[in-house]
Amino acid sequence: MGLAGYYQRFITGYSRIAAPMTRLQLPKVPFVFDDDARRSFQALKTAMLMTPVLSIYDPTLPTRVTTDASGYGIGAVLEQHDDDDWHPVEYFSHKVPPINSLDDARKKDLLAFVMALKRWRHFLLGRRRFTWITDNNPLTYYKTQDTVSSTIRRWMYFIDRFDFTPKHVPGLSNRAADALSRRPDLCAMTHHAFTFDEELQRHFIRAYQSDPDFDTLYAQLSSDHPSASHYRIADGYLLLHSRGKDLLCIPGDRRLQTRLLGEYHDSRLASHFGVNRTIARLRQRFRWSDLITDVTRYCDSCEVCRRSKPRNRNPYGKLHPMPIQREPGLSIAMDITGPFPRGRLGHDGILTVVDQLRKEVLGRLAPMPMRLTCVLSRQYCELAFFQFSINMDFHHVAG
């Protein structure tokens, strides 16, 4: 009803069509979805998809994209102004992908805008500036951060291809996109990564009371007159208010931590993400003292990850220390440093020869072109071999 009411000025006879549905919203009327209400609902859906409600896209008219995101869905409306009012061109709603269902509201709002741009790319890419309407402008936040995730960087790169102006509106004014983001069928597909039952609640309470980091704080907050703090207790759980949201404090109970790590790494929703991504997801909801160490240890011991994820580098070789020489001149080491800015004679590299025992440069630093270093170093080895010792060792650092 919120979406239909937002566009009621474009629907002829809206009050008559919506009367059975409106009656169900009265506080003292029992909710009975009878045949009249069902016909009213279908008539509203039909009216919302017909002219004069929907208009044909005109690239010369002022355009705006309104987006919103809920916990399980995203919604967007493409509208244009025809000198009288804003008319919708197309509605769009989509379920939040499971991979993003645990993200915060700011990231979901940015995802909604990205998906709307992909949906209407043929309308918006290359046109003159349009307006993006949102009740939670994530661009202002992410553009002020020193570091962002690779996903955010990829989205920002895509968004920068469009010419638009963001505009923030209060949440109550964003009725159309908000209604589209809360479709019941999208909610039915929502998966929860972690459920808190009574048994888990008792486990948390016992862990708080036995944890040396939380036992005193938990006892103080459980008293009749707790002191003012960023911590509070809700339903037995210890919460820390940080950066505008409550984080659940995790005590040092190994069984409890292992269960949480399993839910956020092994479950179908988690999809066995790597260490950094698992840490990022846990930090959104929990306050965990040794989070990096615990997640790294858990991911390294995951059998599925060890079998399925290929190594992206060769195994490291074993270190072989060089033997200590008996006298100078038996072992020398060579290395080429560069490239440097090319000099007047075309030299852009330096050949350095060092005695391994005395740790001093033999002769002097020899400037030379980098493209000839391999040839000249080989000639130096042959010259030194015949001039100094038949048992001399040469160590050359390739590069």
C-alpha positions in Angstrom: 0.0 0.0 0.0 2.9 2.3 0.6 4.1 2.0 -3.1 0.6 2.4 -4.5 -0.2 5.3 -2.2 2.9 7.1 -3.3 1.7 7.1 -6.9 -2.1 7.4 -6.2 -2.3 10.8 -7.9 -1.6 9.0 -11.2 -4.3 6.3 -10.7 -7.9 7.2 -11.6 -10.3 6.2 -8.9 -7.6 5.2 -6.5 -9.8 5.6 -3.3 -12.5 3.3 -4.8 -10.0 0.7 -6.0 -8.0 0.6 -2.7 -11.0 0.8 -0.3 -11.0 -2.9 0.6 -7.3 -2.9 1.2 -7.4 0.4 3.2 -10.1 -1.0 5.4 -7.8 -3.8 6.5 -5.3 -1.2 7.8 -7.7 0.1 10.4 -6.6 -0.8 14.0 -10.0 -2.4 15.1 -10.7 -4.3 11.9 -9.5 -8.0 11.9 -7.2 -8.8 9.0 -9.2 -11.1 6.7 -7.9 -11.2 3.1 -11.2 -12.0 1.4 -12.2 -11.9 -2.2 -12.9 -8.2 -2.2 -9.4 -7.5 -0.8 -7.8 -9.9 -3.3 -9.6 -8.2 -6.2 -8.5 -4.8 -4.9 -4.9 -6.0 -4.6 -4.9 -7.3 -8.2 -6.5 -4.1 -9.5 -3.8 -1.9 -7.8 -1.1 -4.1 -9.3 -2.6 -3.7 -12.8 -3.0 0.0 -12.4 0.6 0.5 -11.3 1.8 -1.1 -14.5 -0.4 0.8 -17.0 -0.4 4.3 -18.4 -0.7 7.1 -17.3 1.2 5.7 -14.3 4.2 4.4 -16.3 5.8 6.7 -18.9 8.1 6.0 -21.8 11.7 7.0 -21.2 12.7 10.3 -22.8 16.5 11.1 -22.8 15.8 14.9 -22.8 13.7 14.9 -19.5 15.2 15.3 -16.0 15.8 11.9 -14.6 16.2 10.4 -11.1 17.0 7.0 -9.7 15.6 6.2 -6.2 17.0 3.2 -4.4 16.6 1.5 -1.0 17.8 -1.7 0.6 16.4 -3.9 3.4 17.8 -6.9 5.2 16.8 -9.2 2.4 15.9 -7.2 -0.7 16.7 -4.1 -2.8 14.3 -1.8 -4.6 14.7 1.0 -7.2 12.5 3.3 -9.3 13.5 5.1 -12.5 11.5 8.3 -12.8 11.3 11.3 -15.1 9.8 14.8 -14.7 7.4 16.0 -17.4 7.0 19.6 -16.3 4.1 18.6 -14.0 5.3 15.8 -11.8 7.7 12.9 -11.5 6.4 9.8 -13.4 7.8 6.3 -12.9 9.4 4.7 -16.0 10.2 1.3 -14.5 10.3 -0.5 -11.1 13.0 -2.8 -10.1 13.4 -5.1 -7.1 15.8 -8.0 -6.4 16.8 -10.3 -3.6 20.0 -9.4 -1.8 22.6 -12.1 -2.9 23.5 -14.5 -0.1 27.1 -13.3 -0.3 25.9 -9.8 0.7 23.2 -10.7 3.2 25.6 -10.1 6.1 26.8 -6.7 4.9 25.9 -3.6 6.8 23.1 -1.2 5.6 25.6 1.2 4.0 27.1 -1.4 1.8 23.7 -2.8 0.8 22.5 0.7 -0.2 25.6 1.0 -2.5 24.8 -2.5 -3.9 21.3 -1.3 -4.6 22.6 1.6 -6.6 25.1 -0.6 -8.5 22.4 -3.1 -9.5 20.0 -0.3 -10.6 22.8 1.2 -12.8 23.3 -2.2 -14.4 19.6 -2.6 -14.9 19.2 0.8 -16.6 22.6 1.2 -18.1 21.2 1.6 -21.6 19.2 4.6 -20.2 21.8 6.3 -17.9 25.2 5.7 -19.4 26.3 8.7 -21.4 23.3 10.9 -20.7 23.4 14.2 -19.0 23.5 14.4 -15.2 20.7 12.5 -13.4 19.9 12.5 -9.6 20.3 9.6 -7.3 17.9 9.6 -4.4 18.8 7.6 -1.3 18.1 7.7 2.4 21.7 6.5 3.3 24.3 8.1 1.1 27.2 5.5 1.1 29.4 7.4 -1.3 30.1 10.2 1.2 31.3 7.5 3.7 33.4 5.3 1.4 35.1 8.2 -0.4 36.4 9.5 3.0 37.9 6.1 4.0 41.6 5.5 3.7 41.2 1.9 2.7 38.2 0.0 1.3 37.7 -3.6 0.2 38.3 -4.8 -3.3 34.5 -5.1 -3.8 33.9 -1.5 -2.9 36.7 -0.4 -5.2 35.2 -2.4 -8.1 31.8 -0.9 -7.5 33.2 2.7 -7.2 35.0 2.2 -10.5 31.8 1.2 -12.2 29.8 4.0 -10.6 32.3 6.7 -11.7 31.3 5.9 -15.3 28.0 7.6 -14.8 27.2 11.4 -14.5 24.9 11.9 -11.5 24.3 13.9 -8.3 23.5 12.1 -5.1 20.7 13.5 -3.0 19.9 12.4 0.6 16.2 12.2 1.7 14.8 11.0 5.0 13.8 7.3 5.2 10.1 8.1 5.5 10.2 10.1 2.2 11.7 7.1 0.4 8.4 5.2 0.3 8.5 3.8 -3.3 11.9 2.2 -3.2 11.4 1.1 0.4 8.3 -0.8 -0.6 10.0 -2.6 -3.5 12.9 -3.6 -1.2 10.6 -5.4 1.2 8.8 -7.9 -1.0 7.7 -10.9 1.1 8.9 -13.4 -1.5 12.4 -12.0 -1.2 12.2 -12.4 2.5 11.3 -16.1 2.1 14.7 -16.7 0.5 16.7 -15.1 3.3 19.3 -17.2 5.1 20.5 -16.4 8.5 24.1 -17.2 9.2 23.7 -17.6 13.0 20.8 -18.2 15.3 20.7 -17.5 19.0 18.7 -20.0 21.0 18.3 -20.4 24.8 21.1 -22.9 25.0 23.5 -20.6 23.3 22.4 -17.7 25.5 23.2 -19.7 28.7 26.5 -20.7 27.1 27.4 -17.0 26.6 26.4 -16.0 30.1 28.6 -18.8 31.7 31.5 -17.8 29.4 31.2 -14.1 30.4 31.2 -15.0 34.1 34.3 -17.2 33.8 36.3 -15.0 31.4 38.9 -12.9 33.2 38.4 -10.1 30.6 34.7 -9.8 31.1 33.7 -11.2 34.5 34.2 -7.9 36.5 32.5 -5.8 33.8 29.6 -8.3 33.4 29.0 -8.3 37.1 29.0 -4.5 37.3 26.5 -4.2 34.4 24.3 -6.8 35.9 23.9 -4.9 39.2 21.0 -2.7 40.0 23.0 0.5 39.4 25.4 -0.1 36.6 27.9 2.7 35.8 27.8 4.6 32.6 29.7 2.8 29.8 29.7 2.0 26.2 28.9 -1.6 27.2 25.5 -2.9 28.1 23.7 -6.2 28.6 20.7 -7.2 26.5 19.0 -10.5 27.0 22.2 -11.8 28.7 24.5 -10.8 25.9 27.3 -8.2 26.4 27.2 -5.5 23.8 29.7 -2.8 22.9 28.3 0.3 21.2 30.9 1.4 18.6 30.6 3.6 15.5 26.8 3.8 15.7 26.1 0.0 16.2 26.2 -2.7 18.8 28.8 -5.3 18.6 28.4 -8.6 20.4 31.4 -9.3 22.7 32.8 -12.8 22.3 34.4 -14.3 25.5 37.5 -16.6 25.3 35.5 -19.8 25.3 37.1 -22.1 22.7 33.9 -24.1 22.0 31.9 -21.0 21.5 34.5 -19.4 19.3 34.9 -22.6 17.2 31.1 -22.7 16.7 31.0 -19.1 15.5 34.0 -19.6 13.2 32.3 -22.6 11.7 29.1 -20.6 11.0 31.0 -17.8 9.4 33.5 -19.9 7.4 32.1 -23.4 6.8 28.4 -22.7 6.2 26.8 -22.5 2.8 26.3 -18.8 3.2 30.0 -18.3 4.2 31.3 -20.4 1.3 34.7 -21.0 2.8 35.9 -17.4 2.3 39.6 -16.6 3.0 41.1 -15.1 6.1 40.6 -11.4 5.3 37.0 -11.8 4.2 36.0 -13.9 7.2 37.6 -11.3 9.5 35.8 -8.5 7.8 32.4 -10.2 8.2 33.0 -11.1 11.8 34.1 -7.5 12.6 30.7 -6.2 11.4 28.9 -8.0 14.3 31.4 -9.0 17.0 34.0 -7.6 19.3 36.7 -10.3 19.4 40.0 -9.7 21.1 42.2 -12.3 19.2 40.1 -12.3 16.0 42.9 -12.3 13.5 44.9 -15.1 15.2 41.8 -17.3 15.7 40.5 -16.8 12.2 43.9 -17.4 10.6 44.4 -20.6 12.6 40.9 -21.9 11.8 41.2 -21.2 8.1 44.6 -22.8 7.9 43.2 -26.0 9.5 40.1 -26.2 7.3 40.4 -29.4 5.3 38.0 -28.2 2.6 40.1 -25.1 1.9 43.3 -27.1 1.9 41.9 -29.6 -0.6 40.1 -27.2 -2.9 42.1 -24.0 -2.9 45.2 -24.2 -5.1 48.5 -22.6 -4.1 49.2 -19.4 -6.1 53.0 -19.7 -5.6 55.7 -22.3 -5.7 56.8 -23.8 -2.4 59.5 -21.8 -0.6 63.0 -23.3 -0.9 65.1 -24.3 2.0 67.8 -21.9 3.2 71.4 -23.1 2.7 73.9 -21.0 4.5 77.2 -20.5 2.7 80.3 -22.1 4.3 82.9 -19.9 6.1 86.0 -19.7 3.9 89.5 -20.5 5.2 91.2 -17.6 3.6 90.4 -14.5 1.5 90.0 -14.9 -2.3 88.5 -18.4 -2.3 84.8 -17.2 -2.7 83.5 -14.0 -4.2 79.9 -12.8 -4.8 78.6 -10.6 -7.6 75.4 -8.7 -8.0 74.0 -6.2 -10.5 72.2 -3.2 -9.1 69.8 -1.1 -11.3 68.4 0.1 -13.5 69.3 3.7 -12.7 68.8 6.8 -14.8 70.9 6.3 -17.9 74.2 8.3 -17.8 76.1 10.1 -20.5 77.9 6.9 -21.6 74.8 4.8 -21.6 75.4 3.2 -18.2 72.3 2.4 -16.1 73.6 -0.5 -13.9 76.4 -1.2 -11.4 78.3 -4.5 -11.1 79.5 -5.1 -7.5 82.0 -7.8 -6.6 82.6 -8.7 -2.9 84.9 -11.1 -1.2 82.8 -13.4 1.0 85.3 -13.6 3.9 86.5 -10.1 4.1 83.2 -8.5 3.1 84.9 -5.9 1.0 84.5 -4.8 -2.6 87.1 -6.1 -4.9 88.5 -3.4 -7.2 85.8 -0.8 -7.6 82.1 -0.5 -8.5 81.8 -1.0 -12.2 79.2 1.0 -14.1 77.8 -0.7 -17.2 74.6 -1.0 -19.3 72.1 -3.4 -17.8 71.6 -5.2 -21.1 75.3 -6.2 -21.0 75.6 -7.2 -17.3 75.3 -11.0 -17.9 78.0 -10.9 -20.6 80.4 -8.7 -18.7 79.9 -10.6 -15.4 80.7 -13.9 -17.2 83.8 -12.4 -18.6 84.8 -11.1 -15.2 84.4 -14.6 -13.7 86.6 -16.1 -16.5 89.2 -13.5 -15.9 89.2 -13.9 -12.1 89.2 -17.7 -12.5 92.4 -17.7 -14.5 94.1 -14.9 -12.7 93.5 -15.7 -9.0 92.6 -19.3 -8.2 91.5 -22.5 -9.8 89.4 -23.3 -6.7 87.6 -20.0 -6.5 83.8 -20.1 -5.9 81.5 -17.6 -7.6 78.1 -16.6 -6.3 76.0 -14.6 -8.7 72.6 -13.1 -7.7 70.4 -13.3 -10.8 68.2 -10.3 -11.6 
